[in-house]
Amino acid sequence: MVEDAAAAVAWVRANAASFGGDPDRMFLMGHSAGAHIAALLVTDRNCLAAQGLDVSTVRGLIGLAGPYAFDPTLHSSTRAIFASAPSIEKRSR
């Protein structure tokens, strides 16, 4: 989902002007899981870098009710679901 969102940001950046938008004044907004994904795009440089973009492409983030500090390995209800995911400490920034 994060990769799809990064691709969407790249598309908007490339096409904003043709719709009357300013690609240098892009903000991301999301609610709940969408807010979490948007926050990942602007805090993990690798997400947008995969699309050839820097986080400075995004001028701001509007997050509504997002799980911003969520480590699923700390909760028994989500631990098994995320067992195969790399640990937060092992992710490169």
Secondary structure by P-SEA (a helix, b strand, c coil): caaaaaaaaaaaaaccccccccccbbbbbbcaaaaaaaaaaaccaaaaaaaccccccccbbbbcccccccccccccccccccccccccccccc
